[in-house]
């Protein structure tokens, strides 16, 4: 029997659901509406490897601005692993980001393989799992994020990300089955967070705030918007001790971790104010 030829091409929008489904099968627990938001970030950033007409491998190589990129969704169907298909797709994706600083969140077991492609370890991100309760914050500064102009939200978000991502942000903070809240100090935005429905429970991400007390107020407000006992996840950069303390204060348990890696220097961001990663797939 003749082996089907292997080819690599951009995904169509509807094909991004294949990557989402495979990520779910891997236990990564993506959001129900992630595909629409991710595609808004960069419609030319999602790639697929096929044998004949059969999709067997996926990867994302999303471009932000002129100088930053992020790799995610690197998945090969189990029956096709170890045959070089993934590496061909990996190299093709990296080539589209060649002049940029590239980031990724990789499982720790693959760290050495990523190092061979020029990635350097920066820090660990820890996924915490807990459950919601009925407690609501009484902080007077918590507001619906929709009451704040997008340009103010985007300017605040830019402090925490290596490049502009306003197209992604517009979709992310307005997705269905989600809650987006901000927190004000002296009528100035001092933090915001998003809670979104995932295949299991809800994830909070991002969670940015100028002070730990503000991050906690946002966290409590977000988790109170779903029924008590619902699984809640928060992806925490381990280098922010206050973020780790927040998760542990609410009896959240470590369930997964990644190695955040970059091809160039780790971006200089205010990690002491970064309490929750937006997403492991897009940074």
ABEGO torsion letter per residue (X at the ends): XBBBBBBBBBBBAAAAAAAAAAAAAAGAGBBAAAAAAAAAABAAABBBBBBEABBABBBBBBBBEAABBBBBGBBBBAAABGAGAAAAAAAAAAAAAAABBBBBBBBAAAAAAAAAAGBBBABBBBBBBBBBBABBBABAABBBAAABBAAAAAAAAAAABABBAAAAAAAAAABBGBBBBBBBBGGBBAEBBBBBBBABEBBBOBBBBABAAAAAAAAAAAAAABBBGBBBBBBBBAABAAAAAAAAAAGBBBABBBBBBBABBBBBBBAAABABBABAAAX
